[in-house]
Amino acid sequence: MEQQTISIAKAGITTVLNTRASVLAAANPIFGRYDDLKSAAENIDLMTTILSRFDLIFIVRDIRDEERDRGIARHVLGVHMNANAPAGIRVTQGAEGDIDMPTIKKFVSYCRQRCAPRLSVEAGQTLASEYVGIRDTVRRRTLESEDGNSPTVPITVRQLEALVRISESLAKMRLRAEVTQEDVREAIRLFQASTGVALAADYNGDPTRTMGFERPEQVARAEEFLKRRIPLGSTTKTSRIQEEGTGQGYSHPALVRAISLLIRRGELMERDRGRVLKRIR
């Protein structure tokens, strides 16, 4: 993938062909739904040798959010409502922003044909420093973790090459002949917001926020305690259930995380600004 070539050895023919294309792939978690209590490696059933070849890896989760759900519903309904309309009308109706689609196509074509930016010395030094820092962070977190397993996506030279390609693409989009530190900083931000989140999920079991070093097993035990303590259809004060759980040996961060997971899954519902919990399923 990163070499933009494909090797063929079939029917007595052995050759290497150019494949000037990008690969956009999607896969479902092996459990059908992303499990927050498991690491990214346990949710993604792909070899690290394959994952390491992708420049950016995004974990897309189905989070219940009313505003986001309404936006998705409007988009899906709009696609069906405009299914029989002419293509030009569909594009015009669905377009958002100040630039129309033909202009965007011309701009992309111009960037591909005329722009070939290269790294500046300052940008190269920044990339090297950030790459070393990311590798050192992953090494330390691997040593501090209980199992000591390698992350789902190993940070190797391939990831450095990915940062270079993203930086060059950003400079090309701005019609620059040279990659600047601004492009490098944006490339690193994109990498941290995508592949970096997947790496964090390996240690925290949650691809959206840090859990410190609360292990997924501790959160699972706290979740079972909450299910036993709060019968279906009953309500209880959040502070009371947390105090009771802490008294029985469950850590407070694990209880808070377990409550958050149950609310996200629709098993608990918050009332009175989070002061009261109700078991709904």
Buried (B, 14 or more C-beta within 10 A) or exposed (E): BEEEEEEEEEEEEEEEEEEEEEEEEEEEBEEEEBBBBBBBBBBBEBEBEEBBBBBBBBBEBEEEEEEEEEEEEEEEEEEEEBEEEEEEEBBEEEEEEEEEEEEEEEEEEEBEEEBEBEBBEEBBEBBEEBBEEBBEEBEEBBEEBEEEEEBBBBBEEBBBEBBBBBBBBBBBBEEBEBBBBBBBBBBBEBBBEBBBBBBBBBBBBBBBEEBEEBBBEBBBBBBEBBBEBBEEEEEBEBEEBBEBBEEEEBBEBBBBBBBBBBBBEEBBBBEEEEEBBBBEE
